[in-house]
């Protein structure tokens, strides 16, 4: 490798493996989400406004999705931030995703959140579902979160 002065530079002796990069990226993504929730709570600001805003911003990217594709995308978001996929099943009209281990317990503890407080992140999918005229619910089942997306929303 050449520098701009005509000399040579040595290649860094540190090479990160794809596994290291993935592990750190997953941890950092979860930390940003949970850290933001903790920050908002510490300032007394509504976390719901943040999840609503994010969901509305992301909704445009999901406009052509049907229920199964939305459930897969939501599951991917949670797995990419530290969860473990247990199940994604359904069809174009109704689908569910079940993800365990989200939020990561060590990050919940780091930011002084309760698991229920960190669960607010799951609300980010509500504006996406609304944009797609879907119903959306989620519930905690022990260590897992079950997300359900279904068509058939009635016009209000």
C-alpha positions as CSV (number, residue, x, y, z in Angstrom):
1,X,0.0,0.0,0.0
2,X,1.4,3.4,-0.9
3,X,0.7,6.6,1.0
4,X,0.3,10.1,-0.6
5,X,4.0,10.9,0.1
6,X,5.4,8.1,-2.0
7,X,6.4,5.9,1.0
8,X,4.9,2.5,1.9
9,X,2.6,1.7,4.7
10,X,2.4,-1.6,6.5
11,X,-0.8,-3.6,6.4
12,X,-2.4,-3.7,9.8
13,X,-1.6,-6.8,11.8
14,X,-5.2,-6.8,13.0
15,X,-7.7,-8.6,10.8
16,X,-11.2,-9.0,12.0
17,X,-13.0,-12.2,11.1
18,X,-16.5,-12.1,9.7
19,X,-17.7,-13.8,12.9
20,X,-16.1,-11.1,15.0
21,X,-17.6,-8.3,12.9
22,X,-21.1,-10.0,13.1
23,X,-20.9,-10.5,16.8
24,X,-19.9,-6.8,17.4
25,X,-22.4,-5.5,14.9
26,X,-25.2,-7.4,16.6
27,X,-24.2,-6.2,20.0
28,X,-23.8,-2.6,18.9
29,X,-27.1,-2.5,17.2
30,X,-28.9,-3.8,20.2
31,X,-26.9,-1.5,22.5
32,X,-28.0,1.5,20.4
33,X,-31.6,0.6,20.5
34,X,-31.6,-0.2,24.3
35,X,-29.4,2.7,25.1
36,X,-31.8,5.0,23.3
37,X,-34.7,3.6,25.3
38,X,-32.8,4.0,28.5
39,X,-31.8,7.6,27.6
40,X,-35.4,8.6,26.7
41,X,-36.7,7.1,30.0
42,X,-33.9,8.9,32.0
43,X,-35.1,12.2,30.5
44,X,-38.7,11.4,31.1
45,X,-39.4,11.4,27.3
46,X,-42.0,9.0,25.8
47,X,-40.3,6.0,24.2
48,X,-43.5,5.5,22.3
49,X,-42.9,8.7,20.3
50,X,-39.5,7.3,19.3
51,X,-40.8,3.9,18.2
52,X,-43.7,5.6,16.3
53,X,-41.3,7.9,14.5
54,X,-38.9,5.0,13.6
55,X,-41.7,2.8,12.4
56,X,-43.1,5.6,10.2
57,X,-39.7,6.2,8.7
58,X,-39.1,2.5,7.9
59,X,-42.7,1.8,6.7
60,X,-41.9,3.0,3.1
61,X,-39.4,0.2,2.7
62,X,-42.1,-2.4,3.5
63,X,-45.0,-1.1,1.4
64,X,-45.1,-4.1,-0.9
65,X,-44.8,-6.7,1.8
66,X,-47.5,-9.3,2.7
67,X,-47.9,-10.7,6.2
68,X,-45.3,-13.5,5.9
69,X,-42.6,-11.2,4.5
70,X,-43.3,-8.6,7.2
71,X,-43.0,-11.3,9.9
72,X,-39.8,-12.5,8.4
73,X,-38.4,-8.9,8.3
74,X,-39.4,-8.2,11.9
75,X,-37.8,-11.5,13.0
76,X,-34.7,-10.6,11.1
77,X,-34.5,-7.2,12.9
78,X,-34.7,-8.9,16.3
79,X,-32.2,-11.7,15.4
80,X,-29.8,-9.1,13.9
81,X,-29.8,-7.4,17.3
82,X,-29.2,-10.4,19.4
83,X,-32.3,-12.6,19.3
84,X,-32.6,-16.2,18.3
85,X,-35.2,-17.2,15.7
86,X,-37.5,-20.0,16.9
87,X,-40.2,-19.8,14.3
88,X,-41.6,-17.9,11.3
89,X,-44.8,-19.3,9.9
90,X,-47.9,-18.1,8.0
91,X,-49.0,-16.9,4.6
92,X,-49.7,-13.6,2.8
93,X,-52.7,-12.9,5.1
94,X,-51.5,-13.9,8.6
95,X,-48.0,-14.7,9.9
96,X,-46.2,-15.0,13.2
97,X,-42.6,-14.8,14.2
98,X,-41.2,-16.1,17.5
99,X,-37.8,-14.8,18.7
100,X,-36.1,-15.8,21.9
101,X,-33.4,-14.0,23.8
102,X,-34.4,-10.5,22.9
103,X,-33.6,-8.2,24.4
104,X,-30.1,-9.4,25.3
105,X,-30.1,-9.7,29.1
106,X,-26.6,-8.3,29.6
107,X,-27.6,-5.1,27.7
108,X,-30.9,-4.8,29.6
109,X,-28.8,-4.9,32.8
110,X,-26.1,-2.5,31.5
111,X,-28.7,0.1,30.7
112,X,-30.7,-0.5,33.9
113,X,-33.8,-1.4,32.1
114,X,-36.4,-4.1,33.0
115,X,-37.2,-6.6,30.3
116,X,-40.6,-5.1,30.0
117,X,-39.1,-1.6,29.6
118,X,-36.9,-2.9,26.8
119,X,-39.8,-4.6,25.1
120,X,-41.0,-1.2,23.9
121,X,-38.7,-1.8,20.9
122,X,-41.3,-4.2,19.6
123,X,-43.7,-1.3,19.1
124,X,-41.6,-0.1,16.2
125,X,-43.5,-2.6,14.0
126,X,-46.9,-1.1,14.7
127,X,-46.7,1.9,12.3
128,X,-45.3,-0.4,9.6
129,X,-48.3,-2.7,10.0
130,X,-50.6,0.2,10.0
131,X,-49.1,1.5,6.8
132,X,-49.7,-1.9,5.2
133,X,-53.3,-2.0,6.6
134,X,-52.4,-4.9,8.8
135,X,-53.2,-5.7,12.4
136,X,-50.2,-6.2,14.6
137,X,-49.8,-7.6,18.1
138,X,-46.9,-8.9,20.1
139,X,-46.6,-10.6,23.4
140,X,-44.0,-12.0,25.6
141,X,-43.9,-15.7,26.1
142,X,-41.3,-16.4,28.7
143,X,-37.9,-15.6,27.1
144,X,-39.5,-15.3,23.7
145,X,-41.5,-12.6,21.9
146,X,-44.3,-13.6,19.5
147,X,-45.1,-11.0,16.8
148,X,-48.3,-11.5,14.8
149,X,-49.2,-9.7,11.6
150,X,-52.5,-10.1,9.8
151,X,-54.5,-8.6,6.9
152,X,-58.1,-7.6,7.2
153,X,-57.8,-4.3,8.9
154,X,-61.0,-2.3,8.6
155,X,-60.9,1.3,7.4
156,X,-61.4,3.6,10.3
